[in-house]
Every structure is written in C-alpha cells, then in structure tokens.
Amino acid sequence: MERNDKDFKRWSAYYPSITRTKIFDRFSQGQESQGAGLGLAIVDEIMSLHEGTVELVHNDPVSFNLTLKR
C-alpha cells in the first residue's frame, strides 16, 4: 500500500495555540475568521472516510499535510 502526501499552505489564517487542539472540531474558528468553522471539520471527515489523515504541520504560515492511500 502506497501513501501519497500533499502539503497545503493557507497564507491568510492564523490559529492560536489554544485553538490548535480544536482546529478540526465543527464550528471551530481561527482568529478573525469570517467562516462558519466547518471547513476543516469537513476535510478531516472526508480524509477519514478515505482512510487518510490531515494534520496541522506549522502555524506561520498555516500549513496542513494531507495523506491518502494511493
């Protein structure tokens, strides 16, 4: 089984360390967010359904690592 890793950076957001533990929870929002707080929860659920993972790698800039089965 091969894995396919992809890195995604989001330059416009900052997540304080207290938020990082809840970043994939529904309705969790970053500082000065105008969103509903559902995006990362949905990404996390979809990745899980496909036996993949998503993790916050760093915070400045915000960077996520998505890993899927190939």
The first five atom37 places (N, CA, C, CB, O) and aatype in JSON, in Angstrom:
{
  "aatype": [12, 6, 1, 2, 3, 11, 3, 13, 11, 1, 17, 15, 0, 18, 18, 14, 15, 9, 16, 1, 16, 11, 9, 13, 3, 1, 13, 15, 5, 7, 5, 6, 15, 5, 7, 0, 7, 10, 7, 10, 0, 9, 19, 3, 6, 9, 12, 15, 10, 8, 6, 7, 16, 19, 6, 10, 19, 8, 2, 3, 14, 19, 15, 13, 2, 10, 16, 10, 11, 1],
  "atom_mask": [
    [1, 1, 1, 1, 1],
    [1, 1, 1, 1, 1],
    [1, 1, 1, 1, 1],
    [1, 1, 1, 1, 1],
    [1, 1, 1, 1, 1],
    [1, 1, 1, 1, 1],
    [1, 1, 1, 1, 1],
    [1, 1, 1, 1, 1],
    [1, 1, 1, 1, 1],
    [1, 1, 1, 1, 1],
    [1, 1, 1, 1, 1],
    [1, 1, 1, 1, 1],
    [1, 1, 1, 1, 1],
    [1, 1, 1, 1, 1],
    [1, 1, 1, 1, 1],
    [1, 1, 1, 1, 1],
    [1, 1, 1, 1, 1],
    [1, 1, 1, 1, 1],
    [1, 1, 1, 1, 1],
    [1, 1, 1, 1, 1],
    [1, 1, 1, 1, 1],
    [1, 1, 1, 1, 1],
    [1, 1, 1, 1, 1],
    [1, 1, 1, 1, 1],
    [1, 1, 1, 1, 1],
    [1, 1, 1, 1, 1],
    [1, 1, 1, 1, 1],
    [1, 1, 1, 1, 1],
    [1, 1, 1, 1, 1],
    [1, 1, 1, 0, 1],
    [1, 1, 1, 1, 1],
    [1, 1, 1, 1, 1],
    [1, 1, 1, 1, 1],
    [1, 1, 1, 1, 1],
    [1, 1, 1, 0, 1],
    [1, 1, 1, 1, 1],
    [1, 1, 1, 0, 1],
    [1, 1, 1, 1, 1],
    [1, 1, 1, 0, 1],
    [1, 1, 1, 1, 1],
    [1, 1, 1, 1, 1],
    [1, 1, 1, 1, 1],
    [1, 1, 1, 1, 1],
    [1, 1, 1, 1, 1],
    [1, 1, 1, 1, 1],
    [1, 1, 1, 1, 1],
    [1, 1, 1, 1, 1],
    [1, 1, 1, 1, 1],
    [1, 1, 1, 1, 1],
    [1, 1, 1, 1, 1],
    [1, 1, 1, 1, 1],
    [1, 1, 1, 0, 1],
    [1, 1, 1, 1, 1],
    [1, 1, 1, 1, 1],
    [1, 1, 1, 1, 1],
    [1, 1, 1, 1, 1],
    [1, 1, 1, 1, 1],
    [1, 1, 1, 1, 1],
    [1, 1, 1, 1, 1],
    [1, 1, 1, 1, 1],
    [1, 1, 1, 1, 1],
    [1, 1, 1, 1, 1],
    [1, 1, 1, 1, 1],
    [1, 1, 1, 1, 1],
    [1, 1, 1, 1, 1],
    [1, 1, 1, 1, 1],
    [1, 1, 1, 1, 1],
    [1, 1, 1, 1, 1],
    [1, 1, 1, 1, 1],
    [1, 1, 1, 1, 1]
  ],
  "atom_positions": [
    [[0.85, -1.18, 0.0], [0.0, 0.0, 0.0], [0.9, 1.24, 0.0], [-0.97, 0.0, 1.23], [1.73, 1.41, 0.89]],
    [[0.72, 2.08, -0.98], [1.49, 3.32, -1.06], [0.7, 4.46, -0.43], [1.83, 3.66, -2.53], [-0.53, 4.43, -0.35]],
    [[1.43, 5.45, 0.02], [0.81, 6.66, 0.56], [1.17, 7.81, -0.35], [1.26, 6.93, 2.04], [2.24, 7.82, -0.95]],
    [[0.29, 8.77, -0.44], [0.53, 9.95, -1.26], [0.34, 11.17, -0.36], [-0.42, 10.01, -2.51], [-0.78, 11.47, 0.04]],
    [[1.43, 11.85, -0.04], [1.37, 13.01, 0.85], [1.31, 14.3, 0.04], [2.57, 13.04, 1.8], [2.0, 14.43, -0.98]],
    [[0.5, 15.23, 0.49], [0.41, 16.55, -0.14], [0.43, 17.6, 0.96], [-0.88, 16.68, -1.02], [-0.19, 17.43, 2.01]],
    [[1.14, 18.67, 0.71], [1.17, 19.79, 1.65], [0.37, 20.95, 1.07], [2.63, 20.24, 1.95], [0.47, 21.26, -0.11]],
    [[-0.42, 21.57, 1.92], [-1.21, 22.73, 1.52], [-0.94, 23.85, 2.51], [-2.72, 22.4, 1.45], [-0.95, 23.63, 3.72]],
    [[-0.7, 25.05, 1.99], [-0.48, 26.21, 2.86], [-1.62, 27.19, 2.69], [0.87, 26.88, 2.55], [-2.09, 27.43, 1.58]],
    [[-2.05, 27.73, 3.79], [-3.07, 28.77, 3.77], [-2.45, 30.01, 4.38], [-4.38, 28.32, 4.54], [-2.2, 30.06, 5.59]],
    [[-2.2, 31.0, 3.56], [-1.45, 32.18, 3.99], [-2.28, 33.19, 4.75], [-0.83, 32.84, 2.81], [-1.73, 34.08, 5.39]],
    [[-3.59, 33.09, 4.69], [-4.43, 34.15, 5.24], [-4.93, 33.89, 6.65], [-5.59, 34.36, 4.35], [-5.63, 34.73, 7.21]],
    [[-4.58, 32.76, 7.23], [-5.15, 32.44, 8.54], [-4.06, 32.23, 9.58], [-6.02, 31.18, 8.45], [-2.92, 31.91, 9.25]],
    [[-4.43, 32.43, 10.82], [-3.55, 32.16, 11.95], [-4.4, 31.49, 13.01], [-2.86, 33.46, 12.49], [-5.49, 31.96, 13.33]],
    [[-3.91, 30.4, 13.56], [-4.64, 29.67, 14.59], [-3.83, 29.71, 15.88], [-4.92, 28.2, 14.16], [-2.77, 29.09, 15.95]],
    [[-4.29, 30.43, 16.9], [-3.57, 30.47, 18.17], [-3.4, 29.06, 18.74], [-4.31, 31.36, 19.19], [-4.18, 28.17, 18.42]],
    [[-2.38, 28.87, 19.57], [-2.07, 27.53, 20.08], [-3.25, 26.9, 20.82], [-0.86, 27.59, 21.0], [-3.42, 25.68, 20.77]],
    [[-4.05, 27.7, 21.5], [-5.21, 27.15, 22.2], [-6.23, 26.57, 21.22], [-5.87, 28.23, 23.08], [-6.95, 25.63, 21.54]],
    [[-6.28, 27.14, 20.03], [-7.21, 26.68, 19.01], [-6.7, 25.44, 18.3], [-7.47, 27.8, 18.0], [-7.49, 24.66, 17.78]],
    [[-5.39, 25.25, 18.26], [-4.8, 24.15, 17.5], [-5.31, 22.79, 17.97], [-3.29, 24.19, 17.62], [-5.38, 21.86, 17.16]],
    [[-5.66, 22.64, 19.23], [-6.17, 21.37, 19.72], [-7.59, 21.11, 19.25], [-6.12, 21.33, 21.24], [-8.05, 19.97, 19.25]],
    [[-8.29, 22.16, 18.85], [-9.68, 22.04, 18.43], [-9.88, 22.39, 16.96], [-10.56, 22.92, 19.28], [-11.01, 22.55, 16.51]],
    [[-8.81, 22.5, 16.22], [-8.87, 23.04, 14.87], [-9.75, 22.23, 13.92], [-7.49, 23.13, 14.3], [-10.3, 22.78, 12.96]],
    [[-9.89, 20.94, 14.17], [-10.71, 20.09, 13.3], [-12.1, 19.84, 13.86], [-10.01, 18.77, 13.07], [-12.86, 19.04, 13.31]],
    [[-12.45, 20.51, 14.97], [-13.8, 20.4, 15.54], [-14.77, 21.25, 14.73], [-13.81, 20.83, 17.03], [-14.4, 22.3, 14.21]],
    [[-16.01, 20.81, 14.64], [-17.03, 21.6, 13.96], [-17.24, 22.92, 14.67], [-18.37, 20.83, 13.87], [-17.25, 22.98, 15.9]],
    [[-17.4, 23.96, 13.91], [-17.66, 25.33, 14.37], [-16.47, 25.96, 15.08], [-18.85, 25.34, 15.29], [-16.62, 26.99, 15.75]],
    [[-15.28, 25.38, 14.95], [-14.07, 25.97, 15.48], [-13.55, 26.98, 14.47], [-12.98, 24.88, 15.8], [-13.42, 26.67, 13.28]],
    [[-13.26, 28.2, 14.93], [-12.84, 29.26, 14.02], [-11.49, 29.81, 14.41], [-13.88, 30.38, 13.99], [-11.14, 29.87, 15.59]],
    [[-10.73, 30.22, 13.4], [-9.46, 30.88, 13.63], [-9.69, 32.33, 14.02], [0.0, 0.0, 0.0], [-10.8, 32.84, 13.96]],
    [[-8.61, 32.98, 14.41], [-8.67, 34.39, 14.79], [-9.15, 35.22, 13.61], [-7.29, 34.88, 15.28], [-8.65, 35.06, 12.5]],
    [[-10.09, 36.09, 13.84], [-10.65, 36.99, 12.82], [-11.26, 36.22, 11.65], [-9.58, 37.93, 12.31], [-11.25, 36.71, 10.52]],
    [[-11.79, 35.04, 11.91], [-12.4, 34.23, 10.86], [-13.78, 34.75, 10.5], [-12.49, 32.77, 11.29], [-14.53, 35.19, 11.36]],
    [[-14.09, 34.69, 9.22], [-15.43, 35.06, 8.77], [-16.21, 33.82, 8.34], [-15.34, 36.06, 7.61], [-17.35, 33.93, 7.9]],
    [[-15.59, 32.64, 8.47], [-16.24, 31.4, 8.07], [-17.12, 30.84, 9.17], [0.0, 0.0, 0.0], [-17.19, 31.38, 10.28]],
    [[-17.77, 29.74, 8.85], [-18.67, 29.08, 9.8], [-17.93, 28.12, 10.71], [-19.76, 28.33, 9.05], [-18.5, 27.63, 11.69]],
    [[-16.67, 27.83, 10.41], [-15.92, 26.9, 11.23], [-16.18, 25.45, 10.88], [0.0, 0.0, 0.0], [-16.02, 24.56, 11.72]],
    [[-16.6, 25.2, 9.66], [-16.91, 23.83, 9.24], [-15.89, 23.25, 8.26], [-18.28, 23.79, 8.62], [-15.8, 22.03, 8.13]],
    [[-15.14, 24.08, 7.59], [-14.26, 23.63, 6.51], [-13.29, 22.54, 6.91], [0.0, 0.0, 0.0], [-13.25, 21.49, 6.26]],
    [[-12.5, 22.76, 7.95], [-11.5, 21.77, 8.34], [-12.14, 20.53, 8.95], [-10.52, 22.38, 9.32], [-11.59, 19.44, 8.84]],
    [[-13.3, 20.69, 9.59], [-14.02, 19.52, 10.11], [-14.48, 18.64, 8.96], [-15.23, 19.96, 10.97], [-14.43, 17.41, 9.06]],
    [[-14.94, 19.25, 7.88], [-15.38, 18.5, 6.7], [-14.18, 17.82, 6.03], [-16.09, 19.44, 5.69], [-14.27, 16.65, 5.65]],
    [[-13.08, 18.55, 5.88], [-11.87, 17.96, 5.3], [-11.42, 16.76, 6.12], [-10.73, 19.01, 5.22], [-11.1, 15.71, 5.57]],
    [[-11.41, 16.9, 7.44], [-10.99, 15.82, 8.33], [-11.9, 14.59, 8.17], [-11.0, 16.29, 9.79], [-11.41, 13.46, 8.12]],
    [[-13.2, 14.81, 8.08], [-14.15, 13.71, 7.92], [-13.97, 13.01, 6.57], [-15.6, 14.23, 8.06], [-13.98, 11.78, 6.51]],
    [[-13.82, 13.77, 5.5], [-13.62, 13.18, 4.18], [-12.32, 12.37, 4.14], [-13.6, 14.27, 3.09], [-12.3, 11.26, 3.61]],
    [[-11.25, 12.93, 4.69], [-9.98, 12.21, 4.71], [-10.11, 10.91, 5.5], [-8.87, 13.09, 5.33], [-9.58, 9.88, 5.09]],
    [[-10.82, 10.95, 6.6], [-11.03, 9.76, 7.42], [-11.82, 8.69, 6.65], [-11.76, 10.13, 8.71], [-11.49, 7.51, 6.72]],
    [[-12.85, 9.11, 5.94], [-13.66, 8.17, 5.15], [-12.84, 7.48, 4.06], [-14.84, 8.9, 4.52], [-13.15, 6.36, 3.66]],
    [[-11.79, 8.15, 3.59], [-10.92, 7.59, 2.56], [-9.64, 7.0, 3.17], [-10.56, 8.66, 1.53], [-8.64, 6.8, 2.47]],
    [[-9.69, 6.73, 4.47], [-8.55, 6.16, 5.2], [-7.3, 7.02, 5.09], [-8.25, 4.76, 4.69], [-6.19, 6.52, 4.98]],
    [[-7.51, 8.32, 5.12], [-6.41, 9.27, 5.06], [-6.33, 10.07, 6.35], [0.0, 0.0, 0.0], [-7.11, 9.87, 7.27]],
    [[-5.37, 10.97, 6.39], [-5.2, 11.83, 7.55], [-4.95, 13.27, 7.1], [-4.03, 11.34, 8.43], [-4.51, 13.52, 5.98]],
    [[-5.25, 14.19, 7.98], [-4.92, 15.59, 7.79], [-4.38, 16.1, 9.12], [-6.18, 16.44, 7.31], [-4.94, 15.82, 10.17]],
    [[-3.28, 16.83, 9.06], [-2.7, 17.35, 10.3], [-2.15, 18.76, 10.07], [-1.58, 16.42, 10.81], [-1.69, 19.1, 8.98]],
    [[-2.21, 19.55, 11.12], [-1.62, 20.89, 11.1], [-0.12, 20.72, 11.31], [-2.25, 21.82, 12.2], [0.32, 20.19, 12.33]],
    [[0.66, 21.18, 10.33], [2.11, 21.0, 10.39], [2.77, 22.18, 11.08], [2.68, 20.81, 8.99], [3.51, 22.0, 12.04]],
    [[2.52, 23.38, 10.6], [3.01, 24.58, 11.27], [1.96, 25.66, 11.24], [4.3, 25.09, 10.64], [0.92, 25.54, 10.6]],
    [[2.27, 26.71, 11.96], [1.27, 27.75, 12.17], [1.62, 29.06, 11.5], [1.08, 27.97, 13.62], [0.76, 29.95, 11.45]],
    [[2.83, 29.24, 10.98], [3.21, 30.53, 10.42], [4.09, 30.36, 9.2], [3.92, 31.39, 11.47], [5.31, 30.32, 9.36]],
    [[3.58, 30.24, 8.0], [2.16, 30.27, 7.65], [1.49, 28.95, 8.02], [1.98, 30.56, 6.15], [2.15, 27.94, 8.24]],
    [[0.18, 28.97, 8.07], [-0.57, 27.76, 8.38], [-0.32, 26.76, 7.26], [-2.09, 28.06, 8.54], [-0.47, 27.08, 6.08]],
    [[0.05, 25.55, 7.63], [0.36, 24.51, 6.66], [-0.23, 23.2, 7.12], [1.9, 24.39, 6.45], [-0.1, 22.82, 8.29]],
    [[-0.88, 22.5, 6.21], [-1.52, 21.22, 6.52], [-0.89, 20.13, 5.67], [-3.04, 21.29, 6.29], [-0.52, 20.37, 4.52]],
    [[-0.77, 18.95, 6.23], [-0.31, 17.79, 5.48], [-1.48, 16.82, 5.34], [0.91, 17.1, 6.19], [-2.04, 16.37, 6.34]],
    [[-1.84, 16.49, 4.1], [-2.91, 15.54, 3.81], [-2.27, 14.28, 3.25], [-3.96, 16.14, 2.82], [-1.48, 14.35, 2.31]],
    [[-2.62, 13.13, 3.81], [-2.08, 11.86, 3.36], [-3.22, 10.94, 2.99], [-1.19, 11.22, 4.46], [-4.13, 10.7, 3.79]],
    [[-3.18, 10.4, 1.76], [-4.21, 9.49, 1.26], [-3.57, 8.19, 0.8], [-5.0, 10.13, 0.1], [-2.4, 8.17, 0.41]],
    [[-4.35, 7.11, 0.84], [-3.9, 5.86, 0.22], [-3.84, 6.07, -1.28], [-4.85, 4.68, 0.58], [-4.62, 6.84, -1.84]],
    [[-2.93, 5.41, -1.91], [-2.82, 5.52, -3.35], [-3.42, 4.32, -4.02], [-1.38, 5.69, -3.78], [-3.42, 4.23, -5.24]]
  ]
}
